[in-house]
């Protein structure tokens, strides 16, 4: 999926908040149980680099396609992490998420 920018059929990409993913990791992969190098271990669990994981911890939003990939890596459907997944990824609401992106500029 190299070079994928999130645009589908000329529509802007959709984003979901990062915090529910971090909360899920805290609940099911607590730092205490991972021990030393817990950031690296969480990055490995998600299938991303340590740099990407650290950056994600300080961002507010995550592109929905990456959120979906992370949920799959965790062995769950995204709705188990983001209870309002279907509302947030509704194509009719992309403009709202585009506005949030422009005003936050904090995308993981």
Secondary structure, 3 states (H helix, E strand, C coil): CCCCCCCECCECCCEEECHHHHHHHHHHCCHHHHCCCHHHHHHHHHCCCHHHHHHHCCCCEEEHHHHHHHHHHCCCCHHHCCCCHHHHCCHHHHHHHHHHHHHHCCEC
